[in-house]
């Protein structure tokens, strides 16, 4: 029997626990993975993360394994195909936003050498470790997520409000928001 103490939000089922234990909060410096989380977080806006996790493999298949170079080339036929795909969230604005984000993502890579160098510079290239006693202490946004959101929007990104950006920061380990008694807190 698993006796690990975890952040309470992930105790819904094994899918959530696995995500919490193996991904959430782990620092990600790989551009391909950063793009994957950017896509997933933007589709999550207004929905539960659990909904996105359940559809993750469908998203992976629909969006060419999150290959931003391929996604940037999507045409109207591909948009229409995605709108018919019941395995993903069929939101036309988010689908079109993902294509725009892939293009903007590659422009950031050109300017900074990688998206990772760009995004991690906002936190001085190391995770922010918050001191959280319980889930009530977790913020939805911070001044840093506000700054990143503003800069991403200026660069042409869509669906990157401060709340989405902060969730991206949590998912990719730019911020460690594991609560004090969680086994992953000091990993």
C-alpha positions in Angstrom: 0.0 0.0 0.0 1.2 3.5 -0.9 1.7 5.5 2.2 3.3 8.6 0.7 1.9 12.0 1.8 1.1 14.1 -1.3 -0.4 17.4 -2.1 -4.1 16.9 -1.5 -5.1 18.0 -5.0 -3.7 14.8 -6.6 -5.4 12.2 -4.5 -8.3 11.8 -6.9 -6.9 8.7 -8.6 -3.8 7.0 -10.0 -3.6 9.3 -13.1 -3.4 12.4 -10.9 -1.0 10.7 -8.4 1.3 9.6 -11.2 1.4 13.0 -12.7 2.1 14.6 -9.3 4.8 12.1 -8.4 6.6 12.0 -11.7 6.1 15.3 -13.5 4.5 18.2 -11.6 7.1 20.5 -10.2 10.1 18.8 -11.9 12.3 21.4 -13.6 11.9 21.1 -17.4 14.5 22.7 -19.6 13.7 20.8 -22.9 11.9 23.0 -25.4 9.8 20.2 -26.8 8.4 19.4 -23.3 8.0 23.1 -22.5 5.9 23.4 -25.7 3.8 20.4 -24.7 3.0 21.9 -21.4 2.2 25.2 -23.0 -0.3 23.6 -25.3 -1.9 21.6 -22.5 -2.1 24.6 -20.2 -3.7 26.8 -22.8 -6.3 24.1 -23.6 -6.9 23.8 -19.8 -7.9 27.4 -19.5 -11.5 27.3 -18.1 -11.4 23.5 -17.6 -10.0 21.2 -15.0 -6.4 19.9 -15.3 -7.8 16.4 -14.8 -9.8 16.7 -18.0 -6.6 17.6 -19.9 -4.6 14.8 -18.3 -7.3 12.3 -19.4 -7.0 13.6 -23.0 -3.3 14.1 -23.0 -2.5 11.1 -25.3 -5.2 12.2 -27.7 -3.7 15.7 -27.7 -0.2 14.2 -28.3 -1.6 12.3 -31.3 -3.7 15.1 -32.7 -0.8 17.7 -32.5 2.0 15.5 -34.0 3.6 14.7 -30.7 3.6 18.4 -29.8 6.2 19.0 -32.6 6.0 22.8 -32.7 7.6 23.0 -36.2 4.8 20.8 -37.6 2.1 22.6 -35.6 3.4 26.0 -37.0 2.7 24.7 -40.5 -1.0 23.6 -39.9 -3.4 24.9 -42.5 -7.1 25.3 -42.6 -7.7 21.7 -43.5 -5.8 20.6 -40.4 -7.8 23.1 -38.2 -11.0 21.6 -39.5 -9.7 18.1 -38.9 -8.9 19.0 -35.3 -12.3 20.5 -34.8 -13.8 17.1 -35.6 -11.5 15.2 -33.2 -13.6 14.2 -30.2 -10.5 13.1 -28.3 -9.3 16.7 -27.7 -11.0 19.9 -26.6 -12.5 21.2 -29.8 -12.2 24.9 -29.2 -11.5 26.7 -32.5 -9.9 29.7 -30.8 -7.6 27.4 -28.7 -6.7 25.3 -31.8 -5.8 28.4 -33.8 -4.0 29.9 -30.8 -1.9 26.8 -30.6 -0.7 27.3 -34.2 0.0 31.0 -33.4 1.9 29.9 -30.3 4.0 27.4 -32.2 5.1 30.2 -34.6 5.8 32.6 -31.7 7.6 29.8 -29.8 10.0 29.4 -32.8 10.6 33.2 -32.9 11.5 33.2 -29.3 13.9 30.3 -30.0 15.5 32.3 -32.8 16.0 35.3 -30.5 17.2 33.6 -27.3 18.7 30.4 -28.6 15.9 28.3 -27.0 12.6 28.9 -25.4 14.0 27.4 -22.2 16.6 30.1 -21.9 13.9 32.7 -22.4 11.4 31.4 -20.0 13.8 30.4 -17.2 15.4 33.8 -17.3 12.3 35.1 -15.5 13.3 33.1 -12.5 17.0 33.5 -12.8 17.3 30.0 -14.3 16.5 28.2 -11.0 13.2 27.1 -9.4 11.5 29.3 -6.9 10.8 27.2 -3.8 7.7 28.4 -2.0 7.0 27.7 1.6 3.4 26.4 1.5 1.8 24.8 4.5 -1.5 23.8 2.7 -3.3 24.1 -0.6 -4.9 27.3 0.6 -1.5 29.0 0.5 -1.0 28.3 -3.3 -1.5 31.4 -5.4 -3.1 31.5 -8.8 -0.8 34.2 -10.1 2.3 36.1 -9.0 4.1 39.2 -10.2 6.4 37.0 -12.1 3.6 35.2 -13.9 2.1 38.6 -14.6 5.4 39.7 -16.2 5.8 36.5 -18.3 2.2 36.7 -19.4 2.6 40.3 -20.5 5.8 39.5 -22.4 4.4 36.4 -24.1 1.3 38.3 -25.3 3.6 41.1 -26.6 5.4 38.3 -28.6 2.1 37.1 -30.1 1.2 34.2 -27.8 -2.5 33.4 -27.2 -4.3 32.1 -24.1 -1.4 33.0 -21.9 -3.0 34.9 -19.1 -1.2 35.1 -15.8 -3.1 32.1 -14.3 -2.2 29.9 -17.3 1.4 31.0 -17.1 1.5 30.3 -13.3 0.1 26.8 -13.9 2.8 26.3 -16.6 5.5 27.5 -14.1 4.2 24.9 -11.6 4.0 22.1 -14.1 7.5 22.7 -15.4 9.2 23.2 -12.1 9.9 26.9 -12.4 8.2 27.1 -9.1 8.0 24.4 -6.4 4.5 24.6 -4.9 4.5 21.2 -3.2 3.1 21.6 0.3 5.3 21.2 3.4 4.3 17.6 4.2 4.4 16.3 0.6 7.0 13.7 0.0 8.2 15.6 -3.2 8.7 18.9 -1.4 12.4 18.5 -0.9 13.2 16.1 -3.8 
